[in-house]
Amino acid sequence: MANFLDMNGVDSGLTKDEFLNGPRDAIKLEARKRILKAAPDWKQRNAAIDIHSTDADVKAKAQTVIDTVNAIRTKSNEIEAALPDKTDEEIWYFDASDDAHWS
């Protein structure tokens, strides 16, 4: 398998899959930032407990937090899965923080 070429067309020394580790890490970091912005750790911990509440309102609020976190995680997985289909140029200029990827 040929190695991934840098922006000048020079062999990077990495296969495309190896090169994609950088963007994958960036996606994971961006997902973490988005999750913590939407649901800080304390809110996630409370939701994990409140989901077992007998109070329907408490349980519904907990489910909303859990669903929000899961939606971001799912989107993160989708963005990662689409990386190998991108062109070399798209990979070079890939910005994981771009909201267009997350909508």
SULWOVEN-V342667 format. One record per backbone hydrogen bond with DSSP energy under -0.5 kcal/mol. NH is the residue of the N-H (numbers start at 1). CO is the residue of the C=O. If there is no record, write none. Layout:
# SULWOVEN-V342667
((NH	CO) (NH	CO))
This chain:
# SULWOVEN-V342667
((4	14) (6	10) (9	6) (12	4) (19	15) (20	16) (21	18) (22	19) (23	19) (24	20) (25	21) (26	22) (27	23) (28	24) (29	25) (30	26) (31	27) (32	28) (33	29) (34	30) (35	31) (36	32) (37	33) (38	34) (39	35) (43	40) (44	40) (45	41) (46	42) (47	43) (48	44) (49	45) (50	46) (51	47) (52	49) (53	50) (56	54) (59	55) (60	56) (61	57) (62	58) (63	59) (64	60) (65	61) (66	62) (67	63) (68	64) (69	65) (70	66) (71	67) (72	68) (73	69) (74	70) (75	71) (76	72) (77	73) (78	74) (79	75) (80	76) (81	77) (82	78) (83	79) (83	80) (85	82) (86	83) (91	87) (92	88) (93	89) (94	91) (96	94) (98	95) (101	98) (102	98) (102	99) (103	99))
